[in-house]
Amino acid sequence: MSVPEPAAVRSPDVKRWTGIAAIGVTGLLITEFVLHQVVGPRPELDQSKELAEFFVTHHNLLLTIVLIDTILMANIIVFLGGFRQIITHARHDLQWIADITFGAGLVFVAITMAGDAMEAGSALDVVRLTPDPSAIRALTEGHAVMFGATGCVLLAVISGSSAYTVLLSGALPRWTGVVAWVVAGLQLFGLATIFGGTSDHFWFSSGGVGVTLTATFPWVVWVITVGIVTIRGHSGFHRRRSTIADALADGASA
């Protein structure tokens, strides 16, 4: 009596999960942005009394933002892993560049989570404790650089390598690669924020709104466009290319 072979288990659809993760990144970032508007600008770091009162008033919202950001980082890992698989499936010889994208993404996630830990530490400093403005100031100064110039360098590597692999592999529409190049260029503007101080009232300060508008949001726009393309399915694009290639080959043989 023959033993029936176990049914093959289908692997998860990488394009679908890449798209779902991209939508998750976008939704969570928008939620963070709205909560930051509710919290409002932070007092200057040398205003000790106002700084302590700010964290006493908003510590729960700040901890919520940190929690949301942690979940957002998990979505970025899924997105970058899926993007890497899409590229390497189309062009295996581009794996080393796709690995640069994924590796830079993991470092970006690690740096961001370290910054989140510092921001959470500032909020926890006032929970059933006497606020220490000097500790809050030191933690804030540390995470401002991570969310500013450091993050921009890593996003530039991610965007630039992504653009290169998309244009060479044809795994995604060519325009998504062009958008990635533009995003990589925009990240360079964020590098100058390291010299801009830490004021939340100054548009181009470290970790300020300038970084969000010129670096973070453009990259997220690229992420969501890639997510939409992958969810809708890029197979039609490949079929069109294959049909054209077959037609050209038939014409050449004739």
Secondary structure, DSSP 8 states (H G I E B T S, - for coil): -------------HHHHHHHHHHHHHHHHHHHHHHHHHH-----TT-HHHHHHHHHHHHHHHHHHHHHHHHHHHHHHHHHHHHHHHHHHH-GGGHHHHHHHHHHHHHHHHHHHHHHHHHHHHHHTTSSS---HHHHHHHHHHHHHIIIIIHHHHHHHHHHHHHHHHHHH-SS-HHHHHHHHHHHHHHGGGGGGGGS-S-TTSTTSTTSHHHIIIIIHHHHHHHHHHHHHHHH-SHHHHHHHHHHHHHHHHHHH-
